[in-house]
């Protein structure tokens, strides 16, 4: 009989929780080198099989629909906020992704480009002169403003704190296992959830009563959406669609911005190069294609500091992988970004190099900052473009210095890998 994957040694009760609460990407890579492409981990009350390496990515891409489900990992998002796309499979999943993709597209960002740039510049004007600015928090607020303007035509800044706290708690309970399920019954959370759902329904009702006549955005798509059989989605699912871009994007985009800023501070030559590339010309939509150094900055940041280093699934049908048996019911995390740090795919992987060519890596499924297969992030394209523009506007408008020069980077893993609260900057 094929043996199960080896277990990673850990502490009593805690298991592997401590290293996984920090730089989880480094933990996955180091353990891959020690134990190979499949192994078991335990973190408090959570147990996972980790699959890593190029063959793991190919397995997810080619067999994920047959042997995996996302229900256990992401079902909470559907139950709490009607975000059905995370738990569907097959034809219903492909159909809903197609509907959502139209409202999360680069074309929509292009249509609202001037508004997004204006929102970004106003935010940066508010940062100027700040001392000890908490980067992650500031970037979350910036990303929320940008994405809500792009996806709905209006800023959600007034509800930022409520949206962030509720979404992050759901992730910490249902995916990270950081808190017990009882946390979702707390009165403070239930009030926040009710406010968020009312906000989404009110936004849909207002758009139905007052069409903008502009580009069709996420609200328009949600209003008219029907399922794969032509039946109108229930109101809770359409409300979840209206929230989807905000939920899926804010932390991903914010953490990318935070790590980009850290990379610029750690690599003065890169900062000088991208600053020179930006120059004095306006940052128009058309000009984004003419900024190779900035695009390299974004792509290399995604390689070194991936916002989603793994894809969580549950096994629906037992299978063997790399000589190990993975049983039905097991929770699996495909560590899709481990190849980012393997010498055979990215020479000198610990060197930050904005001149790398990622084309072959994408084709080979070894460059996968937004996962691979049917659950790849719908907003990946928009995120990359928006990050190029934001970095360009940042280096043009602000001079950034670390509040605590020499303080080492300390990554925290939840609700997604980010530089943590200790990353502070001064701005002029």
Secondary structure, DSSP 4 states (H G I P E B T S, - for coil): -PPBPEEPP-BTTTBTHHHHHS-HHHHHHHHHHHH-SEEEEEETTEEEEEEESHHHHHHHHHHHHHHEE-HHHHHHHHHHH--GGGT--HHHHHHHHHHHHHHT-HHHHHHTHHHHHHHHHHHHHHHTT-SSEEHHHHHHHHHHHHHHHHHHSS--GGGHHHHHHHHHHHHHHHTS--S-GGGGGSHHHHHHHHHHHHHHHHHHHHHHHS---SS--HHHHHHH-B-TTSPBPPHHHHHHHHHHHHHHHHHHHHHHHHHHHHHHHH-HHHHHHHHHHHTTS---TGGGGG-HHHHHHHHHHHHHT-S---EEEEESS-EEETTEEE-TT-EEEEETTGGGG-TTTSSSTTS--TT---HHHHHTT---TT-SGGG--TTHHHHHHHHHHHHHHHHHH--EEETTTTPPP--B-SSS-B--TT-EEEE-
